[in-house]
């Protein structure tokens, strides 16, 4: 059961990171100067947050299977 769970979590993570990237690119394209830097940093933070959230969910599910 571990492999399908891992594959689905990878797909979900990939979709979330791509969506955040496109949203950040769209918002960053509309801004210029310091606001553009803030949008860039927020996009990076959101991407890392999505990645860490999904890794945490995967670890929690694996730990629950072991109990």
TORFIGU-673697 format. One line per 4 residues: number of its first residue (from 1); their letters; for each residue x, y, z of N, C-alpha, C. Coordinates in nm, 4 decimals, decimal comma. Example, Ala and Ser with C-alpha at 12.3 -4.5 7.8 and 13.67 -1.06 7.14 Angstrom:
% residues 2
1 = as = 1,3190 -0,5690 0,7800 1,2300 -0,4500 0,7800 1,3200 -0,3300 0,7800 | 1,2850 -0,2250 0,7080 1,3670 -0,1060 0,7140 1,2900 0,0030 0,7870
//
This chain:
% residues 67
1 = xxxx = 0,0828 -0,1202 0,0000 0,0000 0,0000 0,0000 0,0865 0,1256 0,0000 | 0,2110 0,1158 0,0369 0,2982 0,2311 0,0464 0,3250 0,2980 -0,0869 | 0,3406 0,2200 -0,1939 0,3763 0,2769 -0,3242 0,2659 0,3656 -0,3825 | 0,1382 0,3239 -0,3868 0,0338 0,4141 -0,4385 0,0209 0,5416 -0,3547
5 = xxxx = 0,0391 0,5295 -0,2232 0,0315 0,6464 -0,1361 0,1437 0,7441 -0,1707 | 0,2625 0,6928 -0,1911 0,3756 0,7769 -0,2261 0,3539 0,8433 -0,3619 | 0,3075 0,7673 -0,4593 0,2849 0,8214 -0,5929 0,1793 0,9322 -0,5911 | 0,0697 0,9097 -0,5196 -0,0348 1,0120 -0,5144 0,0134 1,1367 -0,4416
9 = xxxx = 0,0933 1,1185 -0,3384 0,1457 1,2333 -0,2642 0,2442 1,3128 -0,3514 | 0,3221 1,2428 -0,4338 0,4141 1,3102 -0,5253 0,3355 1,3933 -0,6267 | 0,2289 1,3363 -0,6801 0,1471 1,4083 -0,7789 0,0815 1,5298 -0,7151 | 0,0270 1,5143 -0,5958 -0,0375 1,6264 -0,5266 0,0643 1,7366 -0,4994
13 = xxxx = 0,1823 1,6995 -0,4534 0,2867 1,7977 -0,4257 0,3270 1,8706 -0,5529 | 0,3447 1,7973 -0,6609 0,3844 1,8566 -0,7880 0,2791 1,9567 -0,8350 | 0,1513 1,9201 -0,8277 0,0429 2,0094 -0,8711 0,0397 2,1350 -0,7843 | 0,0554 2,1195 -0,6529 0,0523 2,2354 -0,5643 0,1685 2,3303 -0,5918
17 = xxxx = 0,2882 2,2759 -0,6085 0,4057 2,3599 -0,6328 0,3941 2,4314 -0,7676 | 0,3445 2,3619 -0,8694 0,3259 2,4248 -1,0004 0,2200 2,5354 -0,9926 | 0,1105 2,5097 -0,9226 0,0051 2,6117 -0,9091 0,0570 2,7349 -0,8358 | 0,1321 2,7136 -0,7291 0,1892 2,8265 -0,6551 0,2871 2,9025 -0,7440
21 = xxxx = 0,3663 2,8308 -0,8223 0,4624 2,8954 -0,9118 0,3943 2,9810 -1,0171 | 0,2891 2,9284 -1,0786 0,2170 3,0065 -1,1795 0,1495 3,1286 -1,1180 | 0,0904 3,1113 -1,0003 0,0270 3,2250 -0,9333 0,1308 3,3311 -0,8972 | 0,2457 3,2871 -0,8475 0,3520 3,3815 -0,8141 0,4054 3,4522 -0,9363
25 = xxxx = 0,4187 3,3797 -1,0467 0,4666 3,4416 -1,1702 0,3664 3,5450 -1,2214 | 0,2382 3,5144 -1,2123 0,1358 3,6084 -1,2571 0,1347 3,7338 -1,1700 | 0,1400 3,7136 -1,0391 0,1404 3,8291 -0,9493 0,2701 3,9078 -0,9595 | 0,3820 3,8380 -0,9730 0,5105 3,9048 -0,9869 0,5211 3,9823 -1,1164
29 = xxxx = 0,4557 3,9342 -1,2204 0,4562 4,0042 -1,3484 0,3797 4,1347 -1,3443 | 0,2807 4,1417 -1,2570 0,2018 4,2644 -1,2448 0,2705 4,3672 -1,1559 | 0,3632 4,3227 -1,0725 0,4302 4,4140 -0,9798 0,5693 4,4480 -1,0333 | 0,6279 4,5504 -0,9769 0,7658 4,5847 -1,0118 0,8326 4,6449 -0,8897
33 = xxxx = 0,9629 4,6333 -0,8851 1,0380 4,6888 -0,7728 1,0263 4,6013 -0,6488 | 1,0240 4,6650 -0,5321 1,0182 4,5893 -0,4067 0,8960 4,4966 -0,3939 | 0,7769 4,5370 -0,4408 0,6646 4,4422 -0,4328 0,6895 4,3130 -0,5109 | 0,7625 4,3219 -0,6205 0,7933 4,2019 -0,6985 0,8822 4,1077 -0,6176
37 = xxxx = 0,9763 4,1621 -0,5433 1,0623 4,0805 -0,4574 0,9807 4,0145 -0,3476 | 0,8866 4,0868 -0,2914 0,8014 4,0307 -0,1861 0,7167 3,9171 -0,2422 | 0,6628 3,9352 -0,3630 0,5842 3,8287 -0,4267 0,6728 3,7074 -0,4526 | 0,7949 3,7310 -0,4982 0,8892 3,6203 -0,5226 0,9170 3,5442 -0,3932
41 = xxxx = 0,9468 3,6161 -0,2865 0,9752 3,5503 -0,1585 0,8533 3,4761 -0,1045 | 0,7355 3,5344 -0,1213 0,6126 3,4667 -0,0770 0,5879 3,3408 -0,1594 | 0,6189 3,3451 -0,2881 0,6028 3,2278 -0,3745 0,6972 3,1160 -0,3318 | 0,8205 3,1514 -0,3032 0,9165 3,0508 -0,2558 0,8712 2,9924 -0,1226
45 = xxxx = 0,8270 3,0775 -0,0330 0,7794 3,0312 0,0978 0,6588 2,9384 0,0830 | 0,5659 2,9738 -0,0029 0,4477 2,8896 -0,0246 0,4860 2,7564 -0,0889 | 0,5806 2,7566 -0,1804 0,6254 2,6323 -0,2441 0,6917 2,5393 -0,1426 | 0,7791 2,5960 -0,0610 0,8446 2,5155 0,0423 0,7417 2,4664 0,1436
49 = xxxx = 0,6457 2,5511 0,1771 0,5399 2,5099 0,2694 0,4577 2,3941 0,2150 | 0,4244 2,3995 0,0867 0,3485 2,2902 0,0249 0,4303 2,1616 0,0251 | 0,5576 2,1729 -0,0051 0,6446 2,0556 -0,0051 0,6553 1,9951 0,1346 | 0,6828 2,0768 0,2339 0,6971 2,0253 0,3703 0,5654 1,9705 0,4250
53 = xxxx = 0,4542 2,0340 0,3918 0,3240 1,9844 0,4355 0,2995 1,8432 0,3819 | 0,3284 1,8231 0,2540 0,3030 1,6922 0,1947 0,3997 1,5859 0,2461 | 0,5234 1,6232 0,2725 0,6177 1,5282 0,3325 0,5696 1,4901 0,4722 | 0,5239 1,5891 0,5484 0,4721 1,5614 0,6831 0,3518 1,4693 0,6783
57 = xxxx = 0,2607 1,4927 0,5844 0,1423 1,4050 0,5720 0,1837 1,2619 0,5394 | 0,2810 1,2470 0,4509 0,3288 1,1145 0,4138 0,3913 1,0443 0,5339 | 0,4713 1,1153 0,6107 0,5338 1,0565 0,7293 0,4280 1,0179 0,8321 | 0,3299 1,1039 0,8547 0,2234 1,0725 0,9500 0,1461 0,9477 0,9083
61 = xxxx = 0,1158 0,9349 0,7798 0,0425 0,8183 0,7332 0,1251 0,6915 0,7468 | 0,2536 0,6995 0,7193 0,3414 0,5828 0,7340 0,3540 0,5424 0,8804 | 0,3644 0,6411 0,9694 0,3741 0,6104 1,1122 0,2437 0,5470 1,1615 | 0,1300 0,5930 1,1118 0,0012 0,5358 1,1520 -0,0119 0,3917 1,1036
65 = xxx = 0,0463 0,3598 0,9880 0,0411 0,2223 0,9365 0,1239 0,1273 1,0224 | 0,2284 0,1778 1,0838 0,3162 0,0934 1,1653 0,2549 0,0609 1,3004 | 0,1618 0,1403 1,3470 0,1012 0,1170 1,4800 0,0064 0,0033 1,4777
//
